[in-house]
Amino acid sequence: MAQLKSELSMQAEQNGCHSAGQARFSNVFTTLDHIFTIRALVEEGRTHNKRIYCCIVDFKKVFDTISCAWLMQQLEARGVHKDMQ
């Protein structure tokens, strides 16, 4: 799965699927970076008396419940080749 994540991330970067402001885990952004960002948003919301809503999804649990064969079939249907190197 790690190779699949790496390949999909690389393809997303090459095809411009990540926006500049999109939070994601990579070699550049760490968990601490994301915690800092969330804290800064909360503080900014408090300063302007605005509510901040946050949704955190554990994608590891989500992907652990999916059949790898089904996932590869879905990716191939969307143009991701199964013989990724």
PERA-V140209 format. One record per pair of residues at least 24 apart in sequence whose ideal C-beta (glycine too) atoms are under 8 Angstrom apart, sorted by the first residue. I is the first residue (numbers start at 1). J is the second residue. Records with the same first field share a line. If there is no record, write none. Layout:
I: J + J
This chain:
1: 63 + 68
3: 84
4: 71 + 84
7: 80 + 84
8: 75 + 80
11: 80
